[in-house]
Amino acid sequence: MSATKTTRTSAEREAQAELTKTPPTSVFDLGPGTDSAEIGTQIYELIAELYPICRSITGNGFRKTMSLLQKQIPLTVHEVPTGTQVFDWTVPREWNIRDAYVKNSRGERVIDFQRSNLHVLNYSVPISRKMPLAELKEHLFTLPDRPDWVPYRTSYYKENWGFCLSHNQLQKLPEGEYEVCIDSSLENGSLSYGEYFLAGESTDEILISCHSCHPSLCNDNLSGVSIAALLAKSLAGASRRYSYRFLFIPGTIGSITWLSRNEEAARRIRHGLVLACLGDRGGMSYKRSRRGNAEIDRAVVQVLQHSGNAFAVRDFSPYGYDERQYCSQAFDLAVGCISRTHHGKFPEYHTSEDNLNFVSPASLGDSFSKILAVLGVLEENRVYVNQSPKGEPQLGKRGLYRNIGGHVDAEAREMAMLWVLNQSDGKHSLLDIAERSGIVFDQLQRAARDLEEHGLLKKQT
């Protein structure tokens, strides 16, 4: 694919210049640092570091999260002022919270923000007064069907205040007067988002996006955030055909804000993934882009089909995470959403049980490896032209047939070469060949590389 000629920012031009220092490592082989167990542990440790922070769609909790991510990658943090028009939306006022509690008549904190930031309705306006239990109950949220769990609730765009607690805890509150305090502010400020750009050989881009606005929730939020950060860190050490853009944004309003400020950059996005819910113990799942059969959709299915693990693929719908903004009609970007158990389909979703015990290093490492494999397919999906198309070329005299050094997978390698030679007519990509032959993509990619080295294939530019 030829490079797209577009205007870049000065920072992106500087990043492009860094290609002169690019090491020879490929995306398919990023070395010991991508060992699944090792990388899974690193991702889990980053989740544990980020877990205590009270995040929201704006505010210092989000900024603190970006600051910690900057220890992993050179993230640029953008600030967009309150009141900025972003398409049909307006950047809201900034929310910050310092403390919150409900005290009983003995002065004891029966609901305490310091114990869990989920206890406060996210974006609660400040309040400080006393009230009877009956009035307080109008602002309390529980899960009667999960009586020991605390729900996560928000009120971003409608001013309100409230507390979340377990249903069992609510049942134990006696009648009487309670002191209610939410020490928060909702004032003009800004919306923050993080962005990291990695230049490649082409100006065509792959987008990796994750919502980074939830408070202490590990699977829905921090698994995607932490995998994206470690993925960016790993890709920085690889040679890259594509350029990569990583976005750490508040859900919905963040992607809308980025798109409104970067319409030209959005035109360079050829493939994209939204990362979410990647640390639980379920199988992988993928939601296709609006296009339904884009190269990213096919690449993900190719990897999952050959993974040996159970997986599920869902068609696009305009409900979910930020893929629905990237896939909105005017943009229609080829962006899908990759998860393990997808949102709303595990009982721990948006509750206190989405904690450090719910995610595992093994699942995180496996998710990382599969996403990296998808990027490898995109990086290596080339169209070739057979340079000896009149009949099957003699592979034996080139050391490519049967006697290829005693490889135990010699027969499979030979079959991969025959498929690549037969289909490389300048019209079919390696992914096309993988889908038709049933041969795993990286086997075909290695075959194509061997055939090219022996002058039997030529990349189509």
C-alpha positions in Angstrom: 0.0 0.0 0.0 1.5 3.3 -1.0 1.9 6.1 1.6 -0.9 8.6 1.8 0.2 12.2 1.2 -1.2 14.3 4.0 -0.1 17.1 6.3 1.3 16.1 9.7 1.9 18.0 12.9 5.5 19.0 13.7 5.5 16.3 16.4 4.5 13.6 14.0 7.1 14.8 11.4 9.7 14.4 14.2 8.4 10.9 14.9 8.7 10.1 11.2 12.3 11.2 11.2 13.0 8.7 14.0 12.6 5.9 11.5 16.2 6.3 10.6 16.9 4.7 14.1 14.3 1.9 13.7 15.6 -1.5 14.8 15.1 -4.5 12.5 12.7 -6.3 14.8 9.4 -7.2 13.2 6.0 -6.9 14.7 5.7 -10.7 14.5 8.8 -11.2 16.7 9.3 -8.6 19.4 11.7 -10.7 21.4 11.6 -11.9 25.1 9.6 -9.0 26.4 6.5 -10.4 24.7 6.5 -13.7 26.4 2.9 -14.2 27.3 3.4 -15.0 31.0 5.9 -12.2 31.5 3.9 -9.5 29.6 0.8 -10.7 31.4 2.4 -10.0 34.8 3.6 -6.6 33.7 0.1 -5.7 32.5 -1.4 -6.9 35.8 1.1 -4.9 37.8 0.2 -1.7 35.9 -3.5 -2.4 36.5 -2.8 -2.7 40.2 -1.0 0.6 40.2 -3.9 2.4 38.4 -6.7 0.6 40.3 -7.1 3.0 43.3 -7.5 6.2 41.3 -11.0 7.8 41.1 -11.3 8.5 37.4 -14.1 10.2 35.5 -14.6 11.7 32.1 -12.8 14.8 33.3 -10.7 15.8 36.2 -7.5 15.2 38.2 -8.1 11.4 38.4 -7.9 11.1 34.7 -4.8 13.3 34.6 -3.1 11.3 37.3 -3.8 8.2 35.2 -2.2 9.8 32.2 0.8 10.8 34.3 1.3 7.2 35.4 1.1 6.0 31.8 3.7 8.5 30.9 6.2 6.4 32.9 5.5 3.7 30.3 5.3 5.7 27.0 5.9 9.4 26.0 2.2 10.2 26.1 1.0 13.7 25.0 -1.9 14.9 27.1 -4.3 17.3 25.5 -6.7 19.6 27.3 -9.9 20.8 25.7 -11.7 23.6 27.5 -15.2 23.3 29.0 -17.8 24.6 26.5 -15.9 23.6 23.4 -18.3 22.5 20.7 -17.4 19.0 19.4 -19.9 18.1 16.7 -23.3 17.9 18.4 -21.8 17.7 21.9 -20.3 20.2 24.2 -17.3 19.5 26.5 -18.7 19.4 30.0 -17.6 21.1 33.2 -14.7 19.4 35.0 -15.5 17.2 38.0 -13.1 16.6 40.9 -13.7 15.0 44.3 -11.8 15.0 47.5 -14.0 13.2 50.0 -17.5 11.8 50.5 -19.3 10.0 53.3 -22.6 9.3 55.0 -22.4 9.4 58.8 -24.9 7.9 61.3 -26.1 9.6 64.5 -22.9 8.4 66.3 -20.7 10.1 63.7 -19.6 6.8 62.1 -19.0 6.7 58.4 -21.5 4.1 57.2 -20.7 4.9 53.5 -17.1 6.0 52.9 -15.5 7.2 49.6 -12.1 6.6 51.2 -12.8 2.8 51.3 -14.0 2.6 47.7 -14.4 5.3 45.1 -17.4 3.3 43.7 -19.4 4.4 46.7 -20.0 7.8 45.1 -22.3 8.4 42.1 -19.7 9.5 39.6 -20.0 13.3 38.8 -22.0 13.9 42.0 -22.5 17.6 42.7 -21.4 18.8 46.2 -23.7 18.5 49.1 -23.3 18.9 52.9 -26.4 18.6 55.1 -28.4 16.3 57.4 -31.5 14.3 56.3 -33.6 11.4 57.4 -33.1 7.9 56.0 -36.2 8.1 53.8 -34.8 11.1 52.0 -31.3 9.6 51.8 -32.7 6.5 50.2 -33.8 8.4 47.1 -30.1 8.9 46.4 -28.8 5.4 47.2 -28.1 2.8 44.5 -27.8 -1.0 45.1 -28.0 -4.3 43.3 -30.8 -6.4 45.1 -29.9 -9.4 42.9 -26.3 -9.2 44.0 -26.7 -8.1 47.6 -23.0 -8.1 48.5 -21.8 -6.1 45.5 -21.5 -2.3 45.1 -22.7 -1.0 41.7 -20.9 1.6 39.6 -23.2 4.5 38.6 -22.7 7.8 36.9 -24.6 11.1 36.2 -22.4 12.9 33.7 -24.9 15.1 31.9 -27.6 15.6 34.5 -26.7 17.2 37.8 -27.4 14.8 40.7 -25.8 13.4 43.7 -25.8 9.9 45.3 -24.1 7.0 46.8 -23.7 3.3 45.8 -23.5 0.5 48.4 -24.3 -3.1 48.8 -28.0 -4.0 49.2 -27.1 -5.9 52.4 -25.5 -2.7 53.8 -28.6 -0.7 52.9 -30.8 -3.2 54.7 -28.9 -2.7 57.9 -29.2 1.1 57.9 -31.5 2.0 60.8 -34.1 4.9 60.8 -32.7 8.1 62.0 -30.8 11.2 60.8 -27.7 11.0 58.6 -25.0 13.5 57.8 -24.3 13.6 54.1 -21.2 15.1 52.6 -19.8 15.0 49.1 -16.8 17.3 48.8 -16.7 17.7 45.1 -16.6 20.5 42.5 -18.2 20.8 39.1 -16.6 23.9 37.4 -15.2 25.2 34.2 -12.0 23.4 33.4 -11.1 21.0 30.6 -11.4 17.5 29.2 -8.1 15.6 29.0 -7.0 12.8 26.7 -3.8 11.0 26.0 -2.3 10.4 22.6 0.9 8.6 21.5 2.0 8.5 17.9 4.5 6.0 16.4 5.6 6.7 12.9 5.9 3.9 10.4 7.2 3.5 6.8 3.7 4.6 5.6 1.6 7.5 6.7 -1.3 5.1 6.8 -2.3 4.5 10.4 -3.5 1.8 12.7 -5.6 3.2 15.6 -5.6 1.6 19.1 -8.2 3.2 21.3 -9.3 2.6 24.9 -11.6 4.4 27.3 -9.7 5.4 30.4 -12.4 7.1 32.5 -13.8 4.5 34.9 -12.8 4.5 38.5 -11.7 1.2 40.3 -12.8 -1.3 37.6 -10.2 -3.7 36.3 -11.6 -5.5 33.4 -13.9 -2.9 31.9 -11.4 -0.1 31.6 -8.0 -0.9 33.1 -7.3 -4.1 31.1 -7.6 -2.2 27.9 -5.7 0.8 29.2 -2.8 -1.3 30.4 -2.6 -3.6 27.4 -2.6 -0.5 25.1 0.2 1.0 27.0 2.4 -2.1 27.0 1.5 -2.7 23.3 2.7 0.8 22.5 5.9 0.3 24.5 6.6 -3.0 22.6 5.8 -1.6 19.2 8.2 1.3 19.7 11.0 -1.3 19.5 9.8 -2.8 16.2 10.1 -1.9 12.5 6.6 -0.8 11.4 5.0 -0.7 8.0 2.1 1.3 9.4 2.1 4.3 11.7 0.3 3.7 15.0 -1.9 6.1 17.0 -2.8 5.2 20.6 -5.7 7.1 22.2 -6.4 7.0 25.9 -9.7 8.9 26.2 -12.9 9.3 28.2 -15.7 7.2 26.8 -17.9 8.6 24.1 -17.1 12.3 24.6 -13.4 11.6 24.2 -13.7 9.9 20.8 -16.1 12.5 19.6 -13.7 15.2 20.8 -10.7 13.6 19.1 -12.6 13.1 15.8 -13.9 16.7 15.9 -10.3 18.0 16.3 -8.6 15.6 14.0 -10.8 15.0 10.9 -7.7 15.1 8.6 -5.8 12.6 10.8 -8.8 10.4 10.9 -8.7 10.0 7.1 -5.3 8.3 7.5 -6.7 5.5 9.7 -6.8 2.3 7.7 -7.5 -0.2 10.5 -8.3 0.2 14.2 -9.2 -1.7 17.4 -11.0 -0.5 20.5 -9.6 -2.5 23.5 -11.9 -3.3 26.5 -12.6 -6.2 28.9 -9.5 -8.1 28.1 -8.5 -9.6 31.5 -11.3 -12.0 32.5 -11.1 -15.7 32.1 -13.6 -16.0 29.2 -12.7 -16.7 25.6 -11.9 -13.9 23.1 -14.7 -12.1 21.4 -14.7 -9.6 18.6 -17.2 -7.0 17.3 -16.9 -6.3 13.6 -16.6 -2.8 12.2 -19.5 -1.1 10.5 -18.1 -2.3 7.2 -18.4 -5.9 8.3 -15.7 -7.4 6.2 -12.9 -4.9 6.5 -9.3 -6.1 6.6 -9.2 -5.6 10.3 -12.3 -7.8 10.7 -10.8 -10.6 8.6 -7.4 -10.3 10.3 -8.9 -10.8 13.8 -11.0 -13.8 12.6 -7.9 -15.3 11.0 -5.9 -15.1 14.3 -8.8 -16.4 16.4 -9.6 -19.2 14.1 -6.1 -20.6 14.3 -5.6 -19.9 18.0 -6.9 -23.2 19.2 -9.1 -21.4 21.7 -12.9 -20.8 21.8 -13.9 -17.4 20.5 -17.0 -15.5 19.4 -17.6 -12.9 16.6 -20.5 -10.4 16.6 -21.7 -8.2 13.9 -21.5 -4.4 14.3 -24.2 -2.6 16.2 -24.4 1.2 17.1 -24.2 0.4 20.8 -21.1 -0.3 22.8 -17.8 1.4 23.2 -16.0 4.0 21.1 -16.0 1.9 18.0 -19.5 3.3 17.4 -18.1 6.8 17.1 -15.2 5.8 14.8 -17.8 3.9 12.7 -20.3 6.7 12.6 -21.7 7.5 9.2 -19.4 10.4 8.2 -16.2 8.6 9.2 -17.1 4.9 8.7 -13.6 3.9 9.8 -12.5 0.2 9.8 -12.5 -0.1 13.6 -13.7 -3.1 15.5 -13.8 -3.9 19.3 -11.8 -6.7 20.8 -12.5 -8.2 24.2 -12.8 -11.4 26.1 -16.2 -11.6 27.6 -17.8 -8.5 26.2 -19.5 -5.7 28.2 -22.7 -6.5 30.0 -22.2 -10.3 29.6 -20.4 -11.0 32.9 -22.2 -10.3 36.2 -19.2 -8.4 37.6 -19.6 -5.7 34.9 -19.8 -2.2 36.5 -19.7 -3.5 40.0 -17.1 -3.8 42.9 -16.4 -7.4 41.8 -14.6 -6.1 38.7 -11.5 -6.0 40.9 -8.0 -7.3 40.9 -9.2 -10.8 41.7 -11.4 -10.8 38.6 -8.6 -10.3 36.1 -5.6 -12.6 35.7 -2.1 -12.2 34.3 -2.6 -15.3 32.1 -5.7 -13.8 30.4 -4.0 -10.4 30.0 -0.9 -12.0 28.5 -3.1 -14.1 26.1 -5.1 -11.1 25.0 -1.9 -9.1 24.4 -0.4 -11.9 22.3 -3.5 -12.3 20.2 -3.8 -8.5 19.5 -0.1 -8.5 18.6 -0.7 -11.3 16.2 -3.6 -9.4 14.6 -1.2 -6.4 14.1 1.3 -8.8 12.6 -1.2 -9.9 10.0 -2.0 -6.3 9.0 1.7 -5.5 8.8 2.6 -8.4 6.6 -0.6 -8.7 4.5 1.0 -8.0 1.1 0.1 -8.6 -2.5 2.8 -10.5 -4.5 3.3 -11.3 -8.2 4.7 -14.7 -9.2 7.8 -14.2 -11.2 7.6 -17.7 -12.7 3.9 -18.1 -13.5 4.1 -20.6 -16.4 3.7 -23.8 -14.6 5.0 -24.6 -11.2 8.6 -23.5 -10.7 11.1 -26.1 -9.8 11.6 -25.6 -6.1 13.9 -28.5 -5.5 16.9 -26.9 -7.3 16.5 -23.9 -5.2 16.5 -25.9 -2.0 12.9 -25.1 -1.2 11.2 -28.5 -1.8 11.3 -31.5 0.5 15.0 -30.9 1.3 14.6 -27.6 3.1 17.0 -28.5 5.9 15.1 -31.3 7.7 12.3 -29.1 9.1 9.7 -31.2 10.8 7.0 -29.0 9.2 8.5 -29.4 5.8 5.3 -30.7 4.2 3.3 -27.8 5.6 5.9 -25.3 4.4 5.9 -26.8 0.9 2.1 -26.6 0.8 2.2 -22.9 1.9 4.7 -22.1 -0.9 2.5 -23.8 -3.5 -0.5 -21.9 -2.4 1.4 -18.6 -2.4 2.8 -19.2 -5.9 -0.5 -20.2 -7.3 -2.5 -17.3 -5.9 0.1 -14.5 -6.3 -1.2 -12.9 -9.4 -1.2 -9.3 -8.2 -4.8 -9.5 -7.2 -4.8 -11.7 -4.1 -3.2 -10.8 -0.7 -1.7 -13.2 1.7 -4.9 -12.8 3.8 -6.9 -13.8 0.8 -4.8 -16.9 0.4 -5.0 -17.7 4.1 -8.8 -17.6 4.0 -9.0 -19.8 0.8 -6.3 -22.3 1.8 -7.1 -22.6 5.5 -3.3 -22.3 6.2 -2.4 -20.1 9.1 -1.3 -16.6 8.0 2.2 -16.5 9.4 3.1 -19.8 7.7 2.1 -18.2 4.4 4.1 -15.0 5.3 7.2 -17.1 5.9 6.7 -18.9 2.6 6.3 -15.7 0.7 9.5 -14.3 2.3 11.4 -17.5 1.3 10.1 -17.3 -2.3 10.9 -13.6 -2.5 14.4 -14.2 -1.4 14.8 -16.8 -4.2 13.5 -14.4 -6.8 10.2 -16.2 -7.3 7.9 -13.5 -5.9 7.9 -9.8 -6.1 5.9 -7.4 -3.8 3.3 -5.4 -5.6 3.7 -1.7 -4.7 
